[in-house]
Amino acid sequence: MRAPLLALLAPLTLPCCAAPPPAAPAPDLPAPPPAASASAPAASASASAPAAPPAFPTECASTRENLCLLDDAMIARICKVQSTDVALAMLRKGTPWTRAYLRGNTEAWNAADGGSSRYKMMLDEEVLVMRKRAASAMMVGQGAGFDVIRWDGACVSLSEGELTMQKPPRPRATHIAWKELGGPTRDALSADSKVGAAYDKRRKECKGATSGDVTAACEKLDRALGEAIHEFVRNGGEIPTPRLP
């Protein structure tokens, strides 16, 4: 009877170790964002950075009534430095700037920045036109005129009636003070035979002085040096281009 009893109990016997339940599927995770390009910030910064101003004017910012004019920002930079080197570089033969000439002797000042310095200007003096000013209805006597630069770098304002665009037989220019020139400009001028000879004569006679208690011969040779510089520049002599701040 024992064997049948075991046969009846066999179906009720559980296995000793049950299989583990299947693992739950992992939830879907968002893909990581793409890595930022290292060059993107630099490119964005360069795109938003303002363009650097030109080192020196070489072409007309605008043309008006056959005048080659500069923009206001460039005029402000030029007139701030009042540099003879800048003036000579702009006056070189072949530059596009409009030349004008004084109709007579006059006194002028720089009305553009309210400067109080007065300049005595002479008949047939050559200047470069930088800007044309419209007549002002708010100020009596403030007619149309021009802001110009002289050969020594000074900026002045002149009325329309004080200038002519017709070149005189012998244009005149402000005196060039050798000591006011920068080293590169002096080197370029000294390399010219006429300017170099005029400088040597003036140096020997003036012994370093150009004003005050000097001889009449010194004053004459100082004027001759200035005229040699005028001729060199007008005839196409090479003048180094200075940088403007």
C-alpha positions as CSV (number, residue, x, y, z in Angstrom):
1,M,0.0,0.0,0.0
2,R,3.0,2.3,0.4
3,A,3.8,2.6,-3.3
4,P,0.3,3.8,-4.3
5,L,0.3,6.5,-1.6
6,L,3.6,7.9,-2.8
7,A,2.2,8.0,-6.3
8,L,-0.8,10.0,-5.1
9,L,1.4,12.6,-3.3
10,A,3.9,13.0,-6.2
11,P,1.8,15.6,-8.1
12,L,1.6,17.8,-5.0
13,T,5.4,18.1,-4.5
14,L,6.8,21.7,-5.5
15,P,10.3,22.1,-7.0
16,C,12.9,23.2,-4.6
17,C,13.9,26.4,-6.5
18,A,11.5,28.6,-8.5
19,A,12.7,30.6,-11.6
20,P,13.0,34.4,-11.0
21,P,10.3,36.6,-12.7
22,P,11.4,38.4,-15.9
23,A,13.0,41.8,-15.5
24,A,10.9,44.9,-16.2
25,P,12.0,46.7,-19.4
26,A,14.2,49.8,-18.9
27,P,12.4,53.1,-19.4
28,D,13.4,55.1,-22.5
29,L,15.8,58.0,-21.7
30,P,16.2,61.2,-23.8
31,A,19.3,61.3,-26.0
32,P,22.1,63.6,-24.6
33,P,22.3,67.0,-26.3
34,P,25.0,67.4,-29.0
35,A,28.3,68.8,-27.7
36,A,28.6,72.6,-28.3
37,S,31.2,73.6,-30.9
38,A,34.2,75.2,-29.3
39,S,34.4,77.7,-32.2
40,A,30.8,78.9,-31.9
41,P,31.3,81.5,-29.1
42,A,34.3,82.9,-30.9
43,A,32.4,83.2,-34.1
44,S,29.5,84.9,-32.4
45,A,31.8,87.3,-30.6
46,S,33.6,88.2,-33.8
47,A,30.3,88.8,-35.6
48,S,29.1,91.2,-32.9
49,A,32.4,93.1,-32.5
50,P,32.4,96.5,-34.2
51,A,34.7,96.9,-37.2
52,A,38.0,98.5,-36.4
53,P,38.2,102.1,-37.9
54,P,40.6,102.5,-40.8
55,A,44.1,103.3,-39.9
56,F,44.3,106.2,-42.4
57,P,41.9,107.6,-45.0
58,T,42.5,106.5,-48.5
59,E,39.3,107.1,-50.4
60,C,36.3,109.4,-50.3
61,A,33.7,108.6,-47.7
62,S,31.2,110.6,-49.8
63,T,31.2,112.9,-52.9
64,R,29.2,116.0,-53.1
65,E,29.4,118.8,-55.7
66,N,32.6,117.2,-57.1
67,L,34.1,117.3,-53.6
68,C,35.9,114.2,-52.1
69,L,34.8,114.3,-48.5
70,L,35.7,112.5,-45.3
71,D,33.2,111.2,-42.7
72,D,32.7,112.9,-39.3
73,A,34.5,110.3,-37.3
74,M,37.6,110.5,-39.4
75,I,37.6,114.3,-39.3
76,A,37.4,114.1,-35.5
77,R,40.5,111.8,-35.4
78,I,42.5,114.0,-37.8
79,C,41.7,117.2,-36.0
80,K,42.4,115.7,-32.6
81,V,46.0,115.0,-33.4
82,Q,46.7,118.2,-35.4
83,S,49.7,116.3,-37.0
84,T,51.9,117.7,-39.8
85,D,52.8,114.1,-40.7
86,V,49.1,113.4,-41.3
87,A,48.7,116.5,-43.4
88,L,51.7,115.7,-45.6
89,A,50.6,112.2,-46.1
90,M,47.2,113.4,-47.2
91,L,48.7,116.1,-49.5
92,R,50.8,113.6,-51.4
93,K,50.5,113.8,-55.2
94,G,47.8,111.4,-56.4
95,T,45.6,111.4,-53.2
96,P,41.9,111.9,-54.0
97,W,41.2,114.8,-51.6
98,T,39.9,118.1,-52.9
99,R,42.4,121.0,-52.9
100,A,41.1,124.5,-52.4
101,Y,42.9,127.9,-52.2
102,L,42.4,131.1,-50.2
103,R,40.9,134.0,-52.0
104,G,42.7,136.5,-49.7
105,N,44.3,137.0,-46.4
106,T,42.0,136.1,-43.5
107,E,41.8,134.9,-39.9
108,A,40.1,131.5,-39.2
109,W,39.5,129.1,-36.4
110,N,38.1,125.6,-36.1
111,A,34.4,126.0,-35.7
112,A,33.8,122.2,-35.8
113,D,35.0,121.6,-32.2
114,G,34.5,125.1,-30.8
115,G,38.3,125.7,-30.7
116,S,39.3,129.3,-29.8
117,S,42.7,129.3,-31.6
118,R,42.9,131.7,-34.5
119,Y,45.0,131.2,-37.5
120,K,46.3,133.9,-39.9
121,M,45.8,132.5,-43.4
122,M,47.3,134.0,-46.6
123,L,46.2,134.6,-50.2
124,D,46.6,131.5,-52.4
125,E,47.2,129.2,-49.4
126,E,46.5,125.6,-50.3
127,V,44.2,123.5,-48.0
128,L,42.4,120.1,-48.2
129,V,38.6,120.1,-48.0
130,M,37.4,117.6,-45.4
131,R,33.7,118.5,-45.0
132,K,31.1,121.0,-46.4
133,R,28.9,122.7,-43.8
134,A,25.4,123.8,-44.6
135,A,24.3,127.4,-43.7
136,S,22.8,127.7,-40.2
137,A,19.5,129.5,-39.8
138,M,20.0,129.7,-36.1
139,M,23.2,131.8,-36.1
140,V,23.5,135.1,-37.9
141,G,26.5,135.1,-40.2
142,Q,26.9,131.3,-40.0
143,G,26.7,130.7,-43.7
144,A,27.7,127.7,-45.7
145,G,31.4,126.8,-45.5
146,F,34.1,124.2,-45.3
147,D,36.2,122.4,-42.6
148,V,39.7,122.1,-44.1
149,I,43.2,120.9,-43.0
150,R,46.3,123.1,-43.6
151,W,49.8,121.9,-44.5
152,D,50.8,121.9,-40.8
153,G,47.9,119.7,-39.7
154,A,45.7,122.5,-38.2
155,C,42.0,122.2,-38.8
156,V,40.2,125.4,-39.6
157,S,36.7,126.4,-40.8
158,L,36.2,128.8,-43.7
159,S,33.2,130.4,-45.4
160,E,32.3,129.4,-48.9
161,G,33.3,132.8,-50.2
162,E,36.8,132.6,-48.7
163,L,37.8,129.6,-50.9
164,T,38.2,128.8,-54.6
165,M,38.8,125.5,-56.3
166,Q,40.8,127.2,-59.1
167,K,44.5,126.6,-58.6
168,P,46.6,129.7,-58.6
169,P,49.9,129.9,-60.6
170,R,51.9,129.5,-57.4
171,P,50.0,127.9,-54.5
172,R,51.3,128.8,-51.0
173,A,51.4,126.7,-47.9
174,T,51.9,127.0,-44.2
175,H,55.4,126.7,-42.9
176,I,56.6,123.2,-42.0
177,A,58.4,123.0,-38.6
178,W,61.1,120.3,-38.9
179,K,60.9,119.5,-35.2
180,E,57.2,118.8,-35.4
181,L,57.8,115.9,-37.8
182,G,58.0,112.3,-36.8
183,G,61.2,110.2,-37.3
184,P,59.9,108.2,-40.4
185,T,58.8,111.4,-42.1
186,R,62.1,113.1,-41.4
187,D,64.0,110.1,-42.8
188,A,61.9,110.1,-46.0
189,L,62.4,113.8,-46.5
190,S,66.1,113.7,-45.7
191,A,66.6,111.1,-48.4
192,D,65.7,113.6,-51.1
193,S,68.7,115.5,-52.4
194,K,67.1,118.9,-52.3
195,V,65.4,118.6,-48.9
196,G,68.5,117.0,-47.4
197,A,70.8,119.8,-48.7
198,A,68.3,122.5,-47.5
199,Y,68.2,120.8,-44.1
200,D,72.1,120.6,-43.8
201,K,72.4,124.3,-44.6
202,R,69.8,125.3,-42.1
203,R,71.3,123.1,-39.4
204,K,74.7,124.6,-39.8
205,E,73.5,128.2,-39.8
206,C,70.8,127.9,-37.1
207,K,72.8,125.5,-34.8
208,G,69.5,123.8,-33.6
209,A,67.5,127.0,-33.1
210,T,64.7,128.1,-35.5
211,S,63.0,130.9,-33.6
212,G,63.8,133.6,-31.0
213,D,67.4,135.0,-31.2
214,V,68.4,133.7,-34.6
215,T,70.1,135.3,-37.6
216,A,68.4,136.6,-40.6
217,A,70.2,133.9,-42.6
218,C,68.8,131.2,-40.3
219,E,65.3,132.4,-40.9
220,K,65.8,132.5,-44.6
221,L,67.2,129.0,-44.7
222,D,64.4,127.7,-42.4
223,R,61.9,129.1,-45.0
224,A,63.9,127.5,-47.8
225,L,63.7,124.1,-46.0
226,G,59.9,124.4,-45.8
227,E,59.6,125.3,-49.5
228,A,61.8,122.3,-50.4
229,I,59.4,120.0,-48.4
230,H,56.4,121.6,-50.2
231,E,58.0,120.9,-53.5
232,F,58.9,117.3,-52.6
233,V,55.4,116.4,-51.5
234,R,53.7,118.1,-54.5
235,N,56.0,116.4,-56.9
236,G,55.0,112.9,-55.7
237,G,57.8,112.3,-53.1
238,E,57.1,109.3,-50.9
239,I,55.8,110.1,-47.4
240,P,55.2,107.3,-44.9
241,T,51.6,106.8,-43.9
242,P,51.1,107.5,-40.1
243,R,48.6,105.7,-38.0
244,L,45.8,107.7,-36.4
245,P,44.7,107.0,-32.8
